[in-house]
Amino acid sequence: MIKGDKILNGKWILSGGKIYDPFKEKYIEGNILISDGKFEKIVNQNYKDKDVNIFDCEGKIITHPFIDLHAHFREPGREDKETIESGCLSALYGGYTTICLMPNTEPPVDTPELIKFIIDKSKEYPVDILPIGAITKGQSGKELTEIGLMVKEGALAISDDGIPVEDSRIMRYALEYSKMFGIPVINHAEDVFLRSGAVMNESIESTKLGLPGSPPITESIMVSRDLMINKYVKSRMHVPHISSKESVELVRKYRETSDEVTSEVTPHHIYFNDESLSTFNSNLKVAPPIRSEEHRKALIDGLADGTIDCIATDHAPHNIEEKESDFMHSSCGMIGLETAFSSSYTALSKEKFSIEKIISFFTLGPSKVMNIKKEFLSPGKQVEVVIIDLNKEWKVTTDDFKSKSRNSGFIGHKLKSKVTSTIYGKDCFINQ
C-alpha cells in the first residue's frame, strides 16, 4: 500500500500559496483548511486555531493535480518494467492523481475482465486509474473487441496504442461502435509501410547520423485517413502524441467544422528536436520520433491556438537491457511522469505561455477530452491538490524517479519549476 511521506491527520492549513482553480479558471483568495484529509473551507490570512498545523506554501502555486491521458504501467505481463503500484508512485511525485492506462500490456487489455482487473487492482492506491481498452482482439487489427462490455466495466476509450489499425474498414467499425457509447477512438498514427525500419525523424540529422529516418508524412497520412473516416461516421477521434507540422494542420482544418476531433502532444516533443539525438542517446528513441525544430515550433503553435488540447506523457518504461543497446535495436519510449510538468513549463514559458494556460494543458484540457468530471476543493470530500514551485530549478538525475525504469531523455537537463508536494486525502507526497 502506498503511503505519503507525511500523513495529514487532524487539521491543517495550506498557508501562503496562490490558489488556482483550473476548471473555473480563476484564483481563490485565502488559505485552504483541511481536516483529516478532507477539504473544509477557505479561510482568511488571519485565521487562528491552536489545534491547526501549518503547511507552508509561501511563494508556490496550489492547484488541482494533473490528468494524464496516455501512460503505460506494463501490468499485467511486464511487471519488471513497471507495476500499477510503482506507476502510481511515479505519478504522485510528478503531480498526477488521474492516469489513463493504455492497453498494450501482455496480454493486451482487450476484454471486460482485464478492464475490471486494472480497476480492482488500482483501488488500493491514491490515484484514479482509468483503463483504455484495445480496439481489436490481441491488438491484431483484425477483429473488434467487446467494446460495449469493456465500457460497462469502466473503459473510457479504445486504442491499439503502439500498433496502428491499418485496416480502414476496421477503423470505420471501431468509430461506429464507439459512437454508441460516447467514447473516443485513439489510433497510433503511423503508416508502418512508409516507416519501414526507421528509428528517427527523416531529416538532415538522420543523414548525418547514418540512421534510417521516418518522414513526417508517415504520421500525417494516417491522421488524414482517420479524420476522413471520422468525418463520414461522425464519431469521436482523439489523435495521440501528435508530432508533425502536417498533422497539426490537418487537425486544425477538421476542427473548423467539427468538435469531435481532439489531440495531445508529449513533453518530449515540445522540448527536444532531432538535433538532440546527435549523442545517440537511446532514451530519446521514441515513437513517433522527435522531429525537427520546424515541427517542434508547429506543435507549440498548435497548443497556443487550441488545435492541440492537452499534454500527455506517453510514459513508457523499459528496462536497462532494452534501452542500453545500440540506437538501432533499442526499444522506443521514455518515462515521463516525474518530469512532464517541469519540462513542459521550461519549454512553454520561453514562448510566453502563462502559467494558467500551462496548468490547463494538464487539467482542464485532458478532462474535457475524456469527459472526466473533476471539481477542485469540494467541501467534505478528500482534498486533492498539487503544490508547484515555479522558481525552483533542478537538474534531473536517476534518483528523481520512483518508476521501476530509468529511461528518461531528460536526465542531465536543467528544468525550471518543480512539483514539490501532491496531496490526496491524508497522504502527502513530498518531492524536494
Stockholm file with secondary structure:
# STOCKHOLM 1.0

chainA/1-432         MIKGDKILNGKWILSGGKIYDPFKEKYIEGNILISDGKFEKIVNQNYKDKDVNIFDCEGKIITHPFIDLHAHFREPGREDKETIESGCLSALYGGYTTICLMPNTEPPVDTPELIKFIIDKSKEYPVDILPIGAITKGQSGKELTEIGLMVKEGALAISDDGIPVEDSRIMRYALEYSKMFGIPVINHAEDVFLRSGAVMNESIESTKLGLPGSPPITESIMVSRDLMINKYVKSRMHVPHISSKESVELVRKYRETSDEVTSEVTPHHIYFNDESLSTFNSNLKVAPPIRSEEHRKALIDGLADGTIDCIATDHAPHNIEEKESDFMHSSCGMIGLETAFSSSYTALSKEKFSIEKIISFFTLGPSKVMNIKKEFLSPGKQVEVVIIDLNKEWKVTTDDFKSKSRNSGFIGHKLKSKVTSTIYGKDCFINQ
#=GR chainA/1-432 SS CCCCSEECCSEEEEESCEEEETTTTEEECSEEEEETTEEEEEECTTCCCTTEEEEECTTCEEECCEEEEEECCCTTTCTTTCCHHHHHHHHHHHTEEEEEECSCSSSCSCSHHHHHHHHHHHTTSSSEEEECBCSBGGGCSSSBCCHHHHHHHTCCCEECTTSCCCCHHHHHHHHHHHHHHTCCEECCCCCHHHHTTCCEECSHHHHHHTCCEECTHHHHHHHHHHHHHHHHHTCCEEECSCCCHHHHHHHHHHHTTCSSEEEEECHHHHHCCGGGGGGCCGGGCCSSCCCCHHHHHHHHHHHHHTSSCEECCCBCCCCHHHHSSCTTTSCSCBCCTTTHHHHHHHHHHTTTCCHHHHHHHHTHHHHHHTTCCCCSSCTTSBCEEEEEEEEEEEECCGGGCCSSCCCCTTTTCEEEEEEEEEEETTEEEECC
#=GC SS_cons         CCCCSEECCSEEEEESCEEEETTTTEEECSEEEEETTEEEEEECTTCCCTTEEEEECTTCEEECCEEEEEECCCTTTCTTTCCHHHHHHHHHHHTEEEEEECSCSSSCSCSHHHHHHHHHHHTTSSSEEEECBCSBGGGCSSSBCCHHHHHHHTCCCEECTTSCCCCHHHHHHHHHHHHHHTCCEECCCCCHHHHTTCCEECSHHHHHHTCCEECTHHHHHHHHHHHHHHHHHTCCEEECSCCCHHHHHHHHHHHTTCSSEEEEECHHHHHCCGGGGGGCCGGGCCSSCCCCHHHHHHHHHHHHHTSSCEECCCBCCCCHHHHSSCTTTSCSCBCCTTTHHHHHHHHHHTTTCCHHHHHHHHTHHHHHHTTCCCCSSCTTSBCEEEEEEEEEEEECCGGGCCSSCCCCTTTTCEEEEEEEEEEETTEEEECC
//
